[in-house]
Amino acid sequence: MSVAVVGRSLRLSIGMLTALRVPAVLTVSPGVATGAMLLAPVAVLPLGVLVGAIVWAGGRLELPALAVAFTALAALAVGSRALHLDGLSDVADGLTSSYDRERSLAVMKGGTAGPAGVAALVLVLGAQAAALTAFVSYGGEVRSAVLAGATVCASRAALWVTACTLAPPARPDGLGVTFTRRVPVLVAVVGWVGLALLSVLADPVRGPVGVAAAFVVVAVLTAHAVRRFGGVTGDVFGAGIEVALAVLLIGLAGA
């Protein structure tokens, strides 16, 4: 992959996954699309820094940990234009609306949040916030804040699974055609193994276990989406990210 392709891939990934303004990538080749998926954890580094800074400042000022956690998650939602949360809500509604594939896809495309979508948002955001409180260290310990930010970045590796070559697009148009089936399965597995090895620096037991659990949950979600919808959509991508973040935060809480 050339330097030019890497640069375009990174710009594309930043533009899709954050609210940061970057020069638009007008032509998305297969190589650029693959690179955008692989570089997702790097692309959201500014968001990881933002979350880490809020967690650190909240601990330094000895603010209520739960309030700090919700503030950090609110900033993360704004920084990502809440797209992943929207995907989580849509997938929950699609999975519970009907066993008919076309009906489920229509519900997901509708854009309104039903009872299942609202419940999914409350439960997943609640789990994220509850776990994130463990990263708020009174006295402002930098290590906990760095780990919180790193977890945000690592959660975007969910795209390596949802965009792997085993998951076809659910629709013949839209986001799925461009970004699905871009990441080789071996690359996805090796990438997550690398994350597990890095997590040993946080905790030699809870780190790898948390990463493994996040990988399994995202893989199960992706497989279920393929079975129910006939493939994956951009909403499944977002849902995978949010679920991965929740599992990683829970697994690494207090590490």
Phi and psi restraints in degrees (value plus and minus 20) as a CYANA .aco file:
   2 SER   PHI     -93.6   -53.6
   2 SER   PSI     145.1   185.1
   3 VAL   PHI     -82.1   -42.1
   3 VAL   PSI     -59.0   -19.0
   4 ALA   PHI     -83.1   -43.1
   4 ALA   PSI     -62.5   -22.5
   5 VAL   PHI     -85.4   -45.4
   5 VAL   PSI     -61.0   -21.0
   6 VAL   PHI     -81.1   -41.1
   6 VAL   PSI     -63.2   -23.2
   7 GLY   PHI     -82.2   -42.2
   7 GLY   PSI     -64.9   -24.9
   8 ARG   PHI     -86.1   -46.1
   8 ARG   PSI     -58.7   -18.7
   9 SER   PHI     -83.1   -43.1
   9 SER   PSI     -62.1   -22.1
  10 LEU   PHI     -86.6   -46.6
  10 LEU   PSI     -61.7   -21.7
  11 ARG   PHI     -82.4   -42.4
  11 ARG   PSI     -62.0   -22.0
  12 LEU   PHI     -83.9   -43.9
  12 LEU   PSI     -62.7   -22.7
  13 SER   PHI     -85.2   -45.2
  13 SER   PSI     -62.9   -22.9
  14 ILE   PHI     -82.9   -42.9
  14 ILE   PSI     -63.4   -23.4
  15 GLY   PHI     -83.5   -43.5
  15 GLY   PSI     -55.4   -15.4
  16 MET   PHI     -99.9   -59.9
  16 MET   PSI     -58.3   -18.3
  17 LEU   PHI    -119.7   -79.7
  17 LEU   PSI     -28.4    11.6
  18 THR   PHI    -155.2  -115.2
  18 THR   PSI     150.2   190.2
  19 ALA   PHI    -112.6   -72.6
  19 ALA   PSI     -13.7    26.3
  20 LEU   PHI     -89.8   -49.8
  20 LEU   PSI     122.5   162.5
  21 ARG   PHI    -108.8   -68.8
  21 ARG   PSI     102.5   142.5
  22 VAL   PHI    -153.4  -113.4
  22 VAL   PSI     138.3   178.3
  23 PRO   PHI     -76.4   -36.4
  23 PRO   PSI     114.2   154.2
  24 ALA   PHI     -88.1   -48.1
  24 ALA   PSI     125.1   165.1
  25 VAL   PHI    -118.2   -78.2
  25 VAL   PSI      85.7   125.7
  26 LEU   PHI     -98.3   -58.3
  26 LEU   PSI     -51.9   -11.9
  27 THR   PHI    -139.5   -99.5
  27 THR   PSI      98.9   138.9
  28 VAL   PHI    -126.2   -86.2
  28 VAL   PSI      82.0   122.0
  29 SER   PHI    -101.7   -61.7
  29 SER   PSI     144.2   184.2
  30 PRO   PHI     -75.0   -35.0
  30 PRO   PSI     -59.1   -19.1
  31 GLY   PHI     -85.5   -45.5
  31 GLY   PSI     -59.8   -19.8
  32 VAL   PHI     -87.5   -47.5
  32 VAL   PSI     -60.6   -20.6
  33 ALA   PHI     -83.0   -43.0
  33 ALA   PSI     -63.4   -23.4
  34 THR   PHI     -82.4   -42.4
  34 THR   PSI     -65.2   -25.2
  35 GLY   PHI     -81.2   -41.2
  35 GLY   PSI     -57.6   -17.6
  36 ALA   PHI     -82.3   -42.3
  36 ALA   PSI     -59.3   -19.3
  37 MET   PHI     -88.4   -48.4
  37 MET   PSI     -64.1   -24.1
  38 LEU   PHI     -87.6   -47.6
  38 LEU   PSI     -51.5   -11.5
  39 LEU   PHI    -109.9   -69.9
  39 LEU   PSI     -13.9    26.1
  40 ALA   PHI     -73.6   -33.6
  40 ALA   PSI     -65.3   -25.3
  41 PRO   PHI     -82.7   -42.7
  41 PRO   PSI     -51.6   -11.6
  42 VAL   PHI     -95.7   -55.7
  42 VAL   PSI     -57.9   -17.9
  43 ALA   PHI     -81.3   -41.3
  43 ALA   PSI     -53.0   -13.0
  44 VAL   PHI    -114.6   -74.6
  44 VAL   PSI      -5.1    34.9
  45 LEU   PHI     -73.4   -33.4
  45 LEU   PSI     -61.8   -21.8
  46 PRO   PHI     -78.8   -38.8
  46 PRO   PSI     -55.9   -15.9
  47 LEU   PHI     -89.8   -49.8
  47 LEU   PSI     -57.3   -17.3
  48 GLY   PHI     -82.6   -42.6
  48 GLY   PSI     -61.7   -21.7
  49 VAL   PHI     -83.7   -43.7
  49 VAL   PSI     -60.5   -20.5
  50 LEU   PHI     -81.9   -41.9
  50 LEU   PSI     -67.7   -27.7
  51 VAL   PHI     -83.3   -43.3
  51 VAL   PSI     -64.0   -24.0
  52 GLY   PHI     -81.2   -41.2
  52 GLY   PSI     -59.3   -19.3
  53 ALA   PHI     -85.8   -45.8
  53 ALA   PSI     -60.7   -20.7
  54 ILE   PHI     -86.8   -46.8
  54 ILE   PSI     -62.5   -22.5
  55 VAL   PHI     -82.8   -42.8
  55 VAL   PSI     -63.0   -23.0
  56 TRP   PHI     -84.7   -44.7
  56 TRP   PSI     -67.2   -27.2
  57 ALA   PHI     -84.0   -44.0
  57 ALA   PSI     -59.8   -19.8
  58 GLY   PHI     -82.7   -42.7
  58 GLY   PSI     -60.7   -20.7
  59 GLY   PHI     -88.5   -48.5
  59 GLY   PSI     -59.6   -19.6
  60 ARG   PHI     -81.5   -41.5
  60 ARG   PSI     -58.9   -18.9
  61 LEU   PHI    -107.6   -67.6
  61 LEU   PSI     -21.4    18.6
  62 GLU   PHI      36.5    76.5
  62 GLU   PSI      25.1    65.1
  63 LEU   PHI    -102.6   -62.6
  63 LEU   PSI     140.6   180.6
  64 PRO   PHI     -76.1   -36.1
  64 PRO   PSI     109.1   149.1
  65 ALA   PHI     -80.5   -40.5
  65 ALA   PSI     -59.3   -19.3
  66 LEU   PHI     -87.5   -47.5
  66 LEU   PSI     -58.3   -18.3
  67 ALA   PHI     -85.0   -45.0
  67 ALA   PSI     -59.6   -19.6
  68 VAL   PHI     -83.7   -43.7
  68 VAL   PSI     -63.2   -23.2
  69 ALA   PHI     -82.2   -42.2
  69 ALA   PSI     -65.5   -25.5
  70 PHE   PHI     -86.3   -46.3
  70 PHE   PSI     -55.6   -15.6
  71 THR   PHI     -83.9   -43.9
  71 THR   PSI     -62.9   -22.9
  72 ALA   PHI     -83.5   -43.5
  72 ALA   PSI     -62.0   -22.0
  73 LEU   PHI     -88.7   -48.7
  73 LEU   PSI     -54.2   -14.2
  74 ALA   PHI     -85.3   -45.3
  74 ALA   PSI     -62.6   -22.6
  75 ALA   PHI     -83.5   -43.5
  75 ALA   PSI     -58.3   -18.3
  76 LEU   PHI     -85.4   -45.4
  76 LEU   PSI     -60.1   -20.1
  77 ALA   PHI     -84.2   -44.2
  77 ALA   PSI     -63.3   -23.3
  78 VAL   PHI     -84.6   -44.6
  78 VAL   PSI     -62.4   -22.4
  79 GLY   PHI     -86.9   -46.9
  79 GLY   PSI     -40.3    -0.3
  80 SER   PHI    -131.3   -91.3
  80 SER   PSI      -9.1    30.9
  81 ARG   PHI      38.9    78.9
  81 ARG   PSI       2.1    42.1
  82 ALA   PHI      36.7    76.7
  82 ALA   PSI       0.4    40.4
  83 LEU   PHI     -85.1   -45.1
  83 LEU   PSI     -58.6   -18.6
  84 HIS   PHI     -90.8   -50.8
  84 HIS   PSI     -55.8   -15.8
  85 LEU   PHI     -85.9   -45.9
  85 LEU   PSI     -58.6   -18.6
  86 ASP   PHI     -81.8   -41.8
  86 ASP   PSI     -60.6   -20.6
  87 GLY   PHI     -84.3   -44.3
  87 GLY   PSI     -60.8   -20.8
  88 LEU   PHI     -80.6   -40.6
  88 LEU   PSI     -65.8   -25.8
  89 SER   PHI     -82.8   -42.8
  89 SER   PSI     -65.1   -25.1
  90 ASP   PHI     -85.0   -45.0
  90 ASP   PSI     -61.0   -21.0
  91 VAL   PHI     -84.9   -44.9
  91 VAL   PSI     -62.0   -22.0
  92 ALA   PHI     -81.3   -41.3
  92 ALA   PSI     -63.2   -23.2
  93 ASP   PHI     -85.8   -45.8
  93 ASP   PSI     -60.5   -20.5
  94 GLY   PHI     -84.3   -44.3
  94 GLY   PSI     -60.1   -20.1
  95 LEU   PHI     -90.3   -50.3
  95 LEU   PSI     -47.6    -7.6
  96 THR   PHI    -122.6   -82.6
  96 THR   PSI     -29.2    10.8
  97 SER   PHI     -97.0   -57.0
  97 SER   PSI     -58.3   -18.3
  98 SER   PHI    -188.2  -148.2
  98 SER   PSI     137.0   177.0
  99 TYR   PHI    -109.2   -69.2
  99 TYR   PSI     -23.4    16.6
 100 ASP   PHI    -102.9   -62.9
 100 ASP   PSI     106.2   146.2
 101 ARG   PHI     -78.1   -38.1
 101 ARG   PSI     -70.3   -30.3
 102 GLU   PHI     -83.8   -43.8
 102 GLU   PSI     -59.6   -19.6
 103 ARG   PHI     -83.7   -43.7
 103 ARG   PSI     -63.9   -23.9
 104 SER   PHI     -82.6   -42.6
 104 SER   PSI     -64.2   -24.2
 105 LEU   PHI     -84.6   -44.6
 105 LEU   PSI     -56.5   -16.5
 106 ALA   PHI     -85.8   -45.8
 106 ALA   PSI     -60.8   -20.8
 107 VAL   PHI     -83.2   -43.2
 107 VAL   PSI     -62.8   -22.8
 108 MET   PHI     -84.6   -44.6
 108 MET   PSI     -53.0   -13.0
 109 LYS   PHI    -101.1   -61.1
 109 LYS   PSI     -35.9     4.1
 110 GLY   PHI     -83.6   -43.6
 110 GLY   PSI     -54.3   -14.3
 111 GLY   PHI      72.1   112.1
 111 GLY   PSI     -28.0    12.0
 112 THR   PHI    -116.9   -76.9
 112 THR   PSI     127.9   167.9
 113 ALA   PHI    -113.2   -73.2
 113 ALA   PSI     103.2   143.2
 114 GLY   PHI    -112.5   -72.5
 114 GLY   PSI    -195.6  -155.6
 115 PRO   PHI     -77.1   -37.1
 115 PRO   PSI     -62.6   -22.6
 116 ALA   PHI     -86.1   -46.1
 116 ALA   PSI     -59.9   -19.9
 117 GLY   PHI     -84.1   -44.1
 117 GLY   PSI     -63.0   -23.0
 118 VAL   PHI     -84.2   -44.2
 118 VAL   PSI     -63.8   -23.8
 119 ALA   PHI     -81.4   -41.4
 119 ALA   PSI     -61.4   -21.4
 120 ALA   PHI     -82.6   -42.6
 120 ALA   PSI     -62.5   -22.5
 121 LEU   PHI     -83.1   -43.1
 121 LEU   PSI     -65.6   -25.6
 122 VAL   PHI     -82.8   -42.8
 122 VAL   PSI     -65.8   -25.8
 123 LEU   PHI     -88.9   -48.9
 123 LEU   PSI     -65.2   -25.2
 124 VAL   PHI     -90.8   -50.8
 124 VAL   PSI     -64.9   -24.9
 125 LEU   PHI     -84.8   -44.8
 125 LEU   PSI     -57.4   -17.4
 126 GLY   PHI     -82.9   -42.9
 126 GLY   PSI     -62.1   -22.1
 127 ALA   PHI     -85.0   -45.0
 127 ALA   PSI     -61.8   -21.8
 128 GLN   PHI     -81.1   -41.1
 128 GLN   PSI     -66.3   -26.3
 129 ALA   PHI     -85.8   -45.8
 129 ALA   PSI     -64.4   -24.4
 130 ALA   PHI     -80.8   -40.8
 130 ALA   PSI     -62.0   -22.0
 131 ALA   PHI     -90.3   -50.3
 131 ALA   PSI     -57.8   -17.8
 132 LEU   PHI     -86.1   -46.1
 132 LEU   PSI     -43.6    -3.6
 133 THR   PHI     -80.0   -40.0
 133 THR   PSI     -49.3    -9.3
 134 ALA   PHI     -88.6   -48.6
 134 ALA   PSI     -36.9     3.1
 135 PHE   PHI    -109.4   -69.4
 135 PHE   PSI     -30.2     9.8
 136 VAL   PHI    -102.7   -62.7
 136 VAL   PSI      86.1   126.1
 137 SER   PHI    -123.6   -83.6
 137 SER   PSI      95.1   135.1
 138 TYR   PHI     -85.9   -45.9
 138 TYR   PSI     108.6   148.6
 139 GLY   PHI      87.8   127.8
 139 GLY   PSI     -31.1     8.9
 140 GLY   PHI      55.0    95.0
 140 GLY   PSI      27.2    67.2
 141 GLU   PHI     -86.5   -46.5
 141 GLU   PSI     105.5   145.5
 142 VAL   PHI     -89.5   -49.5
 142 VAL   PSI     -56.1   -16.1
 143 ARG   PHI     -78.2   -38.2
 143 ARG   PSI     -63.7   -23.7
 144 SER   PHI     -85.0   -45.0
 144 SER   PSI     -59.7   -19.7
 145 ALA   PHI     -86.0   -46.0
 145 ALA   PSI     -61.6   -21.6
 146 VAL   PHI     -83.1   -43.1
 146 VAL   PSI     -60.7   -20.7
 147 LEU   PHI     -85.0   -45.0
 147 LEU   PSI     -59.4   -19.4
 148 ALA   PHI     -81.7   -41.7
 148 ALA   PSI     -65.2   -25.2
 149 GLY   PHI     -85.6   -45.6
 149 GLY   PSI     -59.3   -19.3
 150 ALA   PHI     -85.2   -45.2
 150 ALA   PSI     -53.5   -13.5
 151 THR   PHI     -85.7   -45.7
 151 THR   PSI     -58.2   -18.2
 152 VAL   PHI     -79.8   -39.8
 152 VAL   PSI     -66.6   -26.6
 153 CYS   PHI     -83.7   -43.7
 153 CYS   PSI     -64.4   -24.4
 154 ALA   PHI     -83.5   -43.5
 154 ALA   PSI     -52.1   -12.1
 155 SER   PHI     -83.0   -43.0
 155 SER   PSI     -45.8    -5.8
 156 ARG   PHI     -92.4   -52.4
 156 ARG   PSI     -29.3    10.7
 157 ALA   PHI     -88.5   -48.5
 157 ALA   PSI     -28.4    11.6
 158 ALA   PHI     -77.0   -37.0
 158 ALA   PSI     -48.9    -8.9
 159 LEU   PHI     -85.8   -45.8
 159 LEU   PSI     -45.6    -5.6
 160 TRP   PHI     -84.5   -44.5
 160 TRP   PSI     -47.1    -7.1
 161 VAL   PHI    -108.3   -68.3
 161 VAL   PSI     -70.1   -30.1
 162 THR   PHI     -86.6   -46.6
 162 THR   PSI     -44.5    -4.5
 163 ALA   PHI    -123.7   -83.7
 163 ALA   PSI      -1.5    38.5
 164 CYS   PHI     -95.2   -55.2
 164 CYS   PSI     146.3   186.3
 165 THR   PHI     -87.9   -47.9
 165 THR   PSI     -33.0     7.0
 166 LEU   PHI    -105.1   -65.1
 166 LEU   PSI     -31.8     8.2
 167 ALA   PHI    -128.2   -88.2
 167 ALA   PSI      85.1   125.1
 168 PRO   PHI     -96.7   -56.7
 168 PRO   PSI     144.8   184.8
 169 PRO   PHI     -92.9   -52.9
 169 PRO   PSI     123.0   163.0
 170 ALA   PHI     -99.0   -59.0
 170 ALA   PSI     -45.3    -5.3
 171 ARG   PHI    -141.6  -101.6
 171 ARG   PSI     135.1   175.1
 172 PRO   PHI     -99.6   -59.6
 172 PRO   PSI     -21.8    18.2
 173 ASP   PHI    -156.0  -116.0
 173 ASP   PSI    -200.0  -160.0
 174 GLY   PHI      62.7   102.7
 174 GLY   PSI    -179.9  -139.9
 175 LEU   PHI     -80.8   -40.8
 175 LEU   PSI     -54.5   -14.5
 176 GLY   PHI     -79.9   -39.9
 176 GLY   PSI     -60.0   -20.0
 177 VAL   PHI     -83.0   -43.0
 177 VAL   PSI     -57.7   -17.7
 178 THR   PHI     -99.9   -59.9
 178 THR   PSI     -59.6   -19.6
 179 PHE   PHI    -133.6   -93.6
 179 PHE   PSI     -28.0    12.0
 180 THR   PHI    -102.4   -62.4
 180 THR   PSI     138.8   178.8
 181 ARG   PHI      36.0    76.0
 181 ARG   PSI      15.6    55.6
 182 ARG   PHI    -121.7   -81.7
 182 ARG   PSI     -47.0    -7.0
 183 VAL   PHI    -124.2   -84.2
 183 VAL   PSI      96.9   136.9
 184 PRO   PHI     -77.4   -37.4
 184 PRO   PSI     122.4   162.4
 185 VAL   PHI     -76.4   -36.4
 185 VAL   PSI     -63.1   -23.1
 186 LEU   PHI     -81.0   -41.0
 186 LEU   PSI     -60.1   -20.1
 187 VAL   PHI     -84.3   -44.3
 187 VAL   PSI     -62.0   -22.0
 188 ALA   PHI     -82.3   -42.3
 188 ALA   PSI     -65.0   -25.0
 189 VAL   PHI     -85.4   -45.4
 189 VAL   PSI     -66.3   -26.3
 190 VAL   PHI     -81.8   -41.8
 190 VAL   PSI     -59.2   -19.2
 191 GLY   PHI     -81.5   -41.5
 191 GLY   PSI     -64.2   -24.2
 192 TRP   PHI     -90.4   -50.4
 192 TRP   PSI     -52.5   -12.5
 193 VAL   PHI     -83.3   -43.3
 193 VAL   PSI     -59.9   -19.9
 194 GLY   PHI     -81.0   -41.0
 194 GLY   PSI     -60.6   -20.6
 195 LEU   PHI     -83.1   -43.1
 195 LEU   PSI     -59.9   -19.9
 196 ALA   PHI     -82.9   -42.9
 196 ALA   PSI     -60.4   -20.4
 197 LEU   PHI     -86.2   -46.2
 197 LEU   PSI     -60.4   -20.4
 198 LEU   PHI     -85.6   -45.6
 198 LEU   PSI     -53.9   -13.9
 199 SER   PHI     -87.2   -47.2
 199 SER   PSI     -36.4     3.6
 200 VAL   PHI     -80.3   -40.3
 200 VAL   PSI     -49.1    -9.1
 201 LEU   PHI     -83.8   -43.8
 201 LEU   PSI     -47.5    -7.5
 202 ALA   PHI    -104.5   -64.5
 202 ALA   PSI     -66.3   -26.3
 203 ASP   PHI    -181.3  -141.3
 203 ASP   PSI     104.8   144.8
 204 PRO   PHI     -85.0   -45.0
 204 PRO   PSI     -38.2     1.8
 205 VAL   PHI    -131.7   -91.7
 205 VAL   PSI     -77.1   -37.1
 206 ARG   PHI     -86.6   -46.6
 206 ARG   PSI     -50.6   -10.6
 207 GLY   PHI     -80.9   -40.9
 207 GLY   PSI     -82.4   -42.4
 208 PRO   PHI     -80.0   -40.0
 208 PRO   PSI     -57.5   -17.5
 209 VAL   PHI     -84.7   -44.7
 209 VAL   PSI     -62.3   -22.3
 210 GLY   PHI     -84.1   -44.1
 210 GLY   PSI     -62.4   -22.4
 211 VAL   PHI     -85.3   -45.3
 211 VAL   PSI     -63.6   -23.6
 212 ALA   PHI     -82.3   -42.3
 212 ALA   PSI     -61.3   -21.3
 213 ALA   PHI     -84.1   -44.1
 213 ALA   PSI     -61.2   -21.2
 214 ALA   PHI     -83.5   -43.5
 214 ALA   PSI     -62.4   -22.4
 215 PHE   PHI     -80.3   -40.3
 215 PHE   PSI     -66.3   -26.3
 216 VAL   PHI     -83.8   -43.8
 216 VAL   PSI     -63.2   -23.2
 217 VAL   PHI     -83.5   -43.5
 217 VAL   PSI     -64.1   -24.1
 218 VAL   PHI     -86.3   -46.3
 218 VAL   PSI     -60.0   -20.0
 219 ALA   PHI     -83.0   -43.0
 219 ALA   PSI     -61.7   -21.7
 220 VAL   PHI     -86.1   -46.1
 220 VAL   PSI     -62.6   -22.6
 221 LEU   PHI     -80.3   -40.3
 221 LEU   PSI     -64.2   -24.2
 222 THR   PHI     -83.9   -43.9
 222 THR   PSI     -65.4   -25.4
 223 ALA   PHI     -82.2   -42.2
 223 ALA   PSI     -59.8   -19.8
 224 HIS   PHI     -86.7   -46.7
 224 HIS   PSI     -59.6   -19.6
 225 ALA   PHI     -84.1   -44.1
 225 ALA   PSI     -61.1   -21.1
 226 VAL   PHI     -83.6   -43.6
 226 VAL   PSI     -60.0   -20.0
 227 ARG   PHI     -89.5   -49.5
 227 ARG   PSI     -59.6   -19.6
 228 ARG   PHI    -106.1   -66.1
 228 ARG   PSI     -59.6   -19.6
 229 PHE   PHI    -122.1   -82.1
 229 PHE   PSI     -28.2    11.8
 230 GLY   PHI      63.8   103.8
 230 GLY   PSI     -14.6    25.4
 231 GLY   PHI     142.1   182.1
 231 GLY   PSI    -185.4  -145.4
 232 VAL   PHI    -134.2   -94.2
 232 VAL   PSI     138.9   178.9
 233 THR   PHI    -149.6  -109.6
 233 THR   PSI     157.7   197.7
 234 GLY   PHI     -80.8   -40.8
 234 GLY   PSI     -51.7   -11.7
 235 ASP   PHI     -83.7   -43.7
 235 ASP   PSI     -58.6   -18.6
 236 VAL   PHI     -85.6   -45.6
 236 VAL   PSI     -57.4   -17.4
 237 PHE   PHI     -77.2   -37.2
 237 PHE   PSI     -69.1   -29.1
 238 GLY   PHI     -85.2   -45.2
 238 GLY   PSI     -62.2   -22.2
 239 ALA   PHI     -81.8   -41.8
 239 ALA   PSI     -60.0   -20.0
 240 GLY   PHI     -80.6   -40.6
 240 GLY   PSI     -61.0   -21.0
 241 ILE   PHI     -83.6   -43.6
 241 ILE   PSI     -66.7   -26.7
 242 GLU   PHI     -86.2   -46.2
 242 GLU   PSI     -61.1   -21.1
 243 VAL   PHI     -87.0   -47.0
 243 VAL   PSI     -61.3   -21.3
 244 ALA   PHI     -81.1   -41.1
 244 ALA   PSI     -61.7   -21.7
 245 LEU   PHI     -82.0   -42.0
 245 LEU   PSI     -63.3   -23.3
 246 ALA   PHI     -81.2   -41.2
 246 ALA   PSI     -66.0   -26.0
 247 VAL   PHI     -86.4   -46.4
 247 VAL   PSI     -61.8   -21.8
 248 LEU   PHI     -84.4   -44.4
 248 LEU   PSI     -62.5   -22.5
 249 LEU   PHI     -84.8   -44.8
 249 LEU   PSI     -62.2   -22.2
 250 ILE   PHI     -84.9   -44.9
 250 ILE   PSI     -64.0   -24.0
 251 GLY   PHI     -85.9   -45.9
 251 GLY   PSI     -53.9   -13.9
 252 LEU   PHI    -120.4   -80.4
 252 LEU   PSI     -19.8    20.2
 253 ALA   PHI     -78.5   -38.5
 253 ALA   PSI     106.0   146.0
 254 GLY   PHI      56.6    96.6
 254 GLY   PSI     -11.8    28.2
